[in-house]
Amino acid sequence: MNTWVFIFMMVVLKLPIVAIFAIIWWAVKQTPEEAEDASGGGGSLKPTSPHPRSPLPRSPRRGPHGEPAAPAPARTRVTSSRQRDRA
């Protein structure tokens, strides 16, 4: 029984390897596609982006060379309605 399982698995596990080799062989043997003429393309001659993007704004400097960090907001304690009823 174990021998047949071993033989079956050896055959089944070789199939993906054979398929990969067949695909690679097919891709290598393909002829390259002919490039379309640039003059008769019919596309727009305008560039897709008329100007380069502007850089993002710099983040504020912290530490000894910049302003100190903004203070944290005041903390408030929220009481639930149960606690108000008990008091």
C-alpha positions in Angstrom: 0.0 0.0 0.0 2.7 2.5 1.0 4.6 1.8 -2.3 1.6 2.8 -4.4 1.1 6.0 -2.4 4.8 6.8 -2.9 4.7 6.2 -6.6 1.4 8.2 -7.0 2.8 11.2 -5.0 6.0 11.1 -7.1 4.0 11.3 -10.3 1.5 13.9 -9.0 4.2 16.2 -7.6 6.2 16.2 -10.8 3.3 17.6 -12.8 3.6 21.3 -11.6 7.3 21.2 -12.3 6.7 20.0 -15.8 4.0 22.7 -16.3 6.4 25.4 -15.2 9.1 24.2 -17.6 6.5 24.1 -20.4 5.4 27.7 -19.7 8.9 29.0 -19.6 9.8 27.1 -22.9 6.7 28.6 -24.5 7.6 32.1 -23.3 11.1 31.9 -24.6 10.0 30.7 -28.0 7.4 33.5 -28.4 8.2 36.0 -31.2 8.2 39.7 -30.0 5.2 41.8 -30.9 5.8 44.5 -33.5 5.8 48.0 -32.1 3.1 50.4 -33.3 4.2 53.4 -35.3 4.6 56.5 -33.2 3.2 58.8 -35.9 -0.1 57.0 -36.3 -0.9 56.1 -32.7 -3.8 58.4 -32.4 -3.0 59.3 -28.8 -2.6 62.6 -27.2 0.7 64.5 -27.6 0.1 66.3 -24.4 2.1 65.0 -21.4 0.0 63.3 -18.8 1.3 65.6 -16.0 1.9 69.3 -17.1 4.2 70.1 -14.2 5.9 68.2 -11.5 4.3 67.8 -8.2 5.2 70.3 -5.5 7.0 68.9 -2.5 5.0 68.3 0.6 5.3 70.9 3.4 7.9 70.3 6.0 6.8 69.1 9.4 7.4 71.5 12.3 10.8 71.2 14.0 10.8 70.0 17.6 13.5 70.0 20.1 16.1 72.7 21.0 15.9 74.3 17.5 12.2 74.8 17.2 9.0 75.6 19.1 8.1 73.3 21.9 5.3 70.8 21.3 1.8 72.0 21.7 0.4 71.5 25.2 -2.0 68.6 25.8 -5.7 69.5 26.0 -7.2 69.8 29.5 -8.5 66.5 30.8 -12.1 66.2 31.8 -13.8 63.4 33.7 -17.0 62.2 32.3 -19.4 60.7 34.8 -21.9 58.1 33.7 -25.6 58.4 34.5 -25.3 55.5 37.0 -22.7 57.3 39.1 -24.9 60.5 39.2 -27.9 58.5 40.4 -26.0 56.9 43.3 -24.7 60.2 44.6 
